[in-house]
Amino acid sequence: MASTSPRSEPARPDAGHRVARDNAVQKVWPLLGFRLHDS
């Protein structure tokens, strides 16, 4: 989980995109596994 304190990490504009992508991947993998099993 990403920290919300601006003092804990230097400013990184890409950090939010990385966290959002990681969260999306975590949610999509179970669905893809179901589709692979279904095929």
Backbone as XML, in Angstrom:
<?xml version="1.0"?>
<chain id="A" units="angstrom">
  <residue number="1" name="MET">
    <atom name="N" x="0.841" y="-1.172" z="0.000"/>
    <atom name="CA" x="0.000" y="0.000" z="0.000"/>
    <atom name="C" x="0.885" y="1.233" z="0.000"/>
  </residue>
  <residue number="2" name="ALA">
    <atom name="N" x="0.542" y="2.209" z="-0.742"/>
    <atom name="CA" x="1.329" y="3.431" z="-0.843"/>
    <atom name="C" x="1.085" y="4.333" z="0.358"/>
  </residue>
  <residue number="3" name="SER">
    <atom name="N" x="2.128" y="5.034" z="0.726"/>
    <atom name="CA" x="2.025" y="5.969" z="1.837"/>
    <atom name="C" x="1.367" y="7.263" z="1.377"/>
  </residue>
  <residue number="4" name="THR">
    <atom name="N" x="0.641" y="7.901" z="2.273"/>
    <atom name="CA" x="-0.015" y="9.156" z="1.922"/>
    <atom name="C" x="0.720" y="10.366" z="2.463"/>
  </residue>
  <residue number="5" name="SER">
    <atom name="N" x="1.743" y="10.133" z="3.271"/>
    <atom name="CA" x="2.488" y="11.244" z="3.853"/>
    <atom name="C" x="3.493" y="11.784" z="2.846"/>
  </residue>
  <residue number="6" name="PRO">
    <atom name="N" x="3.468" y="13.086" z="2.549"/>
    <atom name="CA" x="4.418" y="13.636" z="1.579"/>
    <atom name="C" x="5.852" y="13.609" z="2.088"/>
  </residue>
  <residue number="7" name="ARG">
    <atom name="N" x="6.052" y="13.480" z="3.388"/>
    <atom name="CA" x="7.413" y="13.443" z="3.931"/>
    <atom name="C" x="8.030" y="12.059" z="3.862"/>
  </residue>
  <residue number="8" name="SER">
    <atom name="N" x="7.252" y="11.025" z="3.731"/>
    <atom name="CA" x="7.786" y="9.669" z="3.777"/>
    <atom name="C" x="8.496" y="9.268" z="2.486"/>
  </residue>
  <residue number="9" name="GLU">
    <atom name="N" x="8.142" y="9.847" z="1.374"/>
    <atom name="CA" x="8.773" y="9.530" z="0.089"/>
    <atom name="C" x="8.970" y="10.802" z="-0.704"/>
  </residue>
  <residue number="10" name="PRO">
    <atom name="N" x="10.014" y="10.834" z="-1.525"/>
    <atom name="CA" x="10.165" y="11.992" z="-2.412"/>
    <atom name="C" x="9.016" y="12.039" z="-3.423"/>
  </residue>
  <residue number="11" name="ALA">
    <atom name="N" x="8.800" y="13.199" z="-3.985"/>
    <atom name="CA" x="7.705" y="13.364" z="-4.957"/>
    <atom name="C" x="7.960" y="12.482" z="-6.169"/>
  </residue>
  <residue number="12" name="ARG">
    <atom name="N" x="7.008" y="11.623" z="-6.477"/>
    <atom name="CA" x="7.111" y="10.728" z="-7.637"/>
    <atom name="C" x="5.766" y="10.716" z="-8.326"/>
  </residue>
  <residue number="13" name="PRO">
    <atom name="N" x="5.636" y="11.467" z="-9.405"/>
    <atom name="CA" x="4.328" y="11.546" z="-10.072"/>
    <atom name="C" x="3.847" y="10.214" z="-10.631"/>
  </residue>
  <residue number="14" name="ASP">
    <atom name="N" x="4.751" y="9.289" z="-10.926"/>
    <atom name="CA" x="4.345" y="8.011" z="-11.494"/>
    <atom name="C" x="3.906" y="7.008" z="-10.432"/>
  </residue>
  <residue number="15" name="ALA">
    <atom name="N" x="4.108" y="7.314" z="-9.164"/>
    <atom name="CA" x="3.776" y="6.359" z="-8.102"/>
    <atom name="C" x="2.283" y="6.043" z="-8.089"/>
  </residue>
  <residue number="16" name="GLY">
    <atom name="N" x="1.440" y="7.031" z="-8.277"/>
    <atom name="CA" x="-0.001" y="6.793" z="-8.292"/>
    <atom name="C" x="-0.423" y="5.903" z="-9.442"/>
  </residue>
  <residue number="17" name="HIS">
    <atom name="N" x="0.187" y="6.091" z="-10.599"/>
    <atom name="CA" x="-0.135" y="5.241" z="-11.747"/>
    <atom name="C" x="0.312" y="3.812" z="-11.496"/>
  </residue>
  <residue number="18" name="ARG">
    <atom name="N" x="1.466" y="3.644" z="-10.871"/>
    <atom name="CA" x="1.980" y="2.305" z="-10.582"/>
    <atom name="C" x="1.046" y="1.587" z="-9.612"/>
  </residue>
  <residue number="19" name="VAL">
    <atom name="N" x="0.625" y="2.283" z="-8.574"/>
    <atom name="CA" x="-0.277" y="1.676" z="-7.593"/>
    <atom name="C" x="-1.615" y="1.330" z="-8.239"/>
  </residue>
  <residue number="20" name="ALA">
    <atom name="N" x="-2.142" y="2.226" z="-9.063"/>
    <atom name="CA" x="-3.418" y="1.965" z="-9.737"/>
    <atom name="C" x="-3.304" y="0.759" z="-10.666"/>
  </residue>
  <residue number="21" name="ARG">
    <atom name="N" x="-2.197" y="0.660" z="-11.387"/>
    <atom name="CA" x="-1.995" y="-0.476" z="-12.294"/>
    <atom name="C" x="-1.887" y="-1.779" z="-11.502"/>
  </residue>
  <residue number="22" name="ASP">
    <atom name="N" x="-1.111" y="-1.755" z="-10.420"/>
    <atom name="CA" x="-0.969" y="-2.950" z="-9.594"/>
    <atom name="C" x="-2.319" y="-3.403" z="-9.039"/>
  </residue>
  <residue number="23" name="ASN">
    <atom name="N" x="-3.135" y="-2.452" z="-8.596"/>
    <atom name="CA" x="-4.466" y="-2.789" z="-8.082"/>
    <atom name="C" x="-5.340" y="-3.388" z="-9.182"/>
  </residue>
  <residue number="24" name="ALA">
    <atom name="N" x="-5.266" y="-2.822" z="-10.375"/>
    <atom name="CA" x="-6.066" y="-3.332" z="-11.493"/>
    <atom name="C" x="-5.638" y="-4.749" z="-11.859"/>
  </residue>
  <residue number="25" name="VAL">
    <atom name="N" x="-4.336" y="-4.992" z="-11.890"/>
    <atom name="CA" x="-3.832" y="-6.330" z="-12.217"/>
    <atom name="C" x="-4.315" y="-7.340" z="-11.181"/>
  </residue>
  <residue number="26" name="GLN">
    <atom name="N" x="-4.284" y="-6.961" z="-9.904"/>
    <atom name="CA" x="-4.746" y="-7.864" z="-8.850"/>
    <atom name="C" x="-6.222" y="-8.228" z="-9.015"/>
  </residue>
  <residue number="27" name="LYS">
    <atom name="N" x="-7.012" y="-7.322" z="-9.535"/>
    <atom name="CA" x="-8.442" y="-7.584" z="-9.713"/>
    <atom name="C" x="-8.738" y="-8.355" z="-10.999"/>
  </residue>
  <residue number="28" name="VAL">
    <atom name="N" x="-7.906" y="-8.198" z="-12.018"/>
    <atom name="CA" x="-8.166" y="-8.815" z="-13.319"/>
    <atom name="C" x="-7.698" y="-10.266" z="-13.368"/>
  </residue>
  <residue number="29" name="TRP">
    <atom name="N" x="-6.614" y="-10.617" z="-12.666"/>
    <atom name="CA" x="-6.078" y="-11.968" z="-12.771"/>
    <atom name="C" x="-7.083" y="-13.071" z="-12.441"/>
  </residue>
  <residue number="30" name="PRO">
    <atom name="N" x="-7.873" y="-12.938" z="-11.376"/>
    <atom name="CA" x="-8.866" y="-14.003" z="-11.133"/>
    <atom name="C" x="-9.864" y="-14.153" z="-12.282"/>
  </residue>
  <residue number="31" name="LEU">
    <atom name="N" x="-10.226" y="-13.054" z="-12.899"/>
    <atom name="CA" x="-11.161" y="-13.126" z="-14.025"/>
    <atom name="C" x="-10.516" y="-13.799" z="-15.227"/>
  </residue>
  <residue number="32" name="LEU">
    <atom name="N" x="-9.252" y="-13.495" z="-15.484"/>
    <atom name="CA" x="-8.557" y="-14.128" z="-16.605"/>
    <atom name="C" x="-8.366" y="-15.620" z="-16.353"/>
  </residue>
  <residue number="33" name="GLY">
    <atom name="N" x="-8.076" y="-15.977" z="-15.124"/>
    <atom name="CA" x="-7.928" y="-17.392" z="-14.790"/>
    <atom name="C" x="-9.219" y="-18.154" z="-15.034"/>
  </residue>
  <residue number="34" name="PHE">
    <atom name="N" x="-10.340" y="-17.536" z="-14.707"/>
    <atom name="CA" x="-11.641" y="-18.167" z="-14.943"/>
    <atom name="C" x="-11.864" y="-18.367" z="-16.430"/>
  </residue>
  <residue number="35" name="ARG">
    <atom name="N" x="-11.521" y="-17.373" z="-17.241"/>
    <atom name="CA" x="-11.708" y="-17.480" z="-18.695"/>
    <atom name="C" x="-10.798" y="-18.557" z="-19.276"/>
  </residue>
  <residue number="36" name="LEU">
    <atom name="N" x="-9.566" y="-18.661" z="-18.794"/>
    <atom name="CA" x="-8.663" y="-19.696" z="-19.293"/>
    <atom name="C" x="-9.201" y="-21.083" z="-18.941"/>
  </residue>
  <residue number="37" name="HIS">
    <atom name="N" x="-9.743" y="-21.228" z="-17.759"/>
    <atom name="CA" x="-10.303" y="-22.504" z="-17.340"/>
    <atom name="C" x="-11.547" y="-22.834" z="-18.149"/>
  </residue>
  <residue number="38" name="ASP">
    <atom name="N" x="-12.298" y="-21.807" z="-18.517"/>
    <atom name="CA" x="-13.538" y="-21.955" z="-19.265"/>
    <atom name="C" x="-13.289" y="-22.356" z="-20.721"/>
  </residue>
  <residue number="39" name="SER">
    <atom name="N" x="-12.133" y="-22.023" z="-21.268"/>
    <atom name="CA" x="-11.849" y="-22.260" z="-22.698"/>
    <atom name="C" x="-11.619" y="-23.713" z="-23.019"/>
  </residue>
</chain>
